[in-house]
Amino acid sequence: MTVAAVILAASVESALGDAAGVARVRRIADAAWAGGATPIVVVSPDPEGTVALALAGAPVTLGTPAPREGGPVAQVVRAIELAVAEVSATDAALVWPARLCWVGPETVTSLIEAHGVDGEALLRPAYRGEAGWPALLPLGALGAFRVLSPSHMPDDLLAALAEGGSVVTRTIDLGDPGTVIDGATPRDELPAYEGPAEPAAPHAHEWGASVAATPEEAPLAGPALAPYEPAETIE
């Protein structure tokens, strides 16, 4: 079972917004990697190479966006196709808007584990009853997803997919405020992390114990990011 993380930034400003001293896309990539997602793909404009610089040293593929007229659905599809090209065994993707930069690695781990026992469901984390991000999209639903309206915003895309009957949506309360509160709120103003009331999957796990032993601000080891190539992905 391989679950990718696809991080979507509509602009350089969105990608590089401050997240407690690092770029949002870098903080998200580190959390995704620590939580067990692989491969990790960032789709963002990067005309001056500043996004690539922020991701240097992270285990990330950086790709150019789909044409803007395709709307958010085209960006998601583009990112997932890059992930599958990177790892052909990918069977689901965490769709992750760059503005949601406070999600913890434990949430990533929980969603991946839940996918392991419910492989056909669209999974969304929730915090105090509100559905959030990243959403885990099984690749079996990608065909139905790619034909959705380009005018739909991300939440509307997931609602339309569920209404179409092609995929069942399951919401899991994981007690992570970062799933619904975006980077406009400083990290020190977030409510306390509560954690899930019960495991997202029916078996116990370490809840990211190995990650907890690593200082949060420490960079994670990974393959170096190659120089930015405007027409291609970066490996």
C-alpha positions, 0 to 999 in steps of 0.5 A: 500500500502506497499513499502519496501526498500531493501538495497544491499551491496556487501561487508562489506566495501561497507556497512560501507563506511563513509557517513558523519560520519555514515555507508552508510547502516545506513544513507540509512536506516534512509532516507528510514524510514523517507521517509515512506518505510517499511519494511527495509531490508539490505542484506550484508556480516557480518562475524564479526557483524560490519554491525549489530552494525552499524544498532543497534536501526534502524527498519531494518532486516539484511539478509545474501546475496544469493550465489555470483554466482547468480549475482546481480539479486539473491541479489535483489530477496533475499532482496525482499523475506526477505521483503515479509517475514517480511510484507506479504502485501508488494507490491513494493520494493525500490531497493537501492545499498548501494553506493547511500547513499545521497538520501533524504527522500523526494525522497523516499516519492515521489516514494512511492506516484507515485507508489500509482497512477501508481502501475504497473510501474517500477519507477526510480528517475532522476537528470538532465535527468540521471536515478538513484536509488533507483528504485521502483520495483512492486512485480508484475514484480518480476517473470520476474525479477528473471529469468534475467541473473546473469551476468547483473549489476543493471542498465542492469537488469532494462533495460532488464526488460523494454525491455522484455515488462513485465513492463513499466518504468517511470522516474521521475525527483526529483531534488535529486543529491544523486540519481545519485552521490554516496558515493565516492563524499563527501556530502559537494561537492554535487550539491544543492538539487533542488527538483521536478519541480512538484509533482511526484503524482498528489496530494500535500503533505508535502514533508517530513515536519515532517522529516525536523523538526528533526536534520539530524544527530539524530538517528531515533527510531525503534526496536532494531536489534537482534544479527547477525545470519549468516544463518538467517535474523535479526529482 
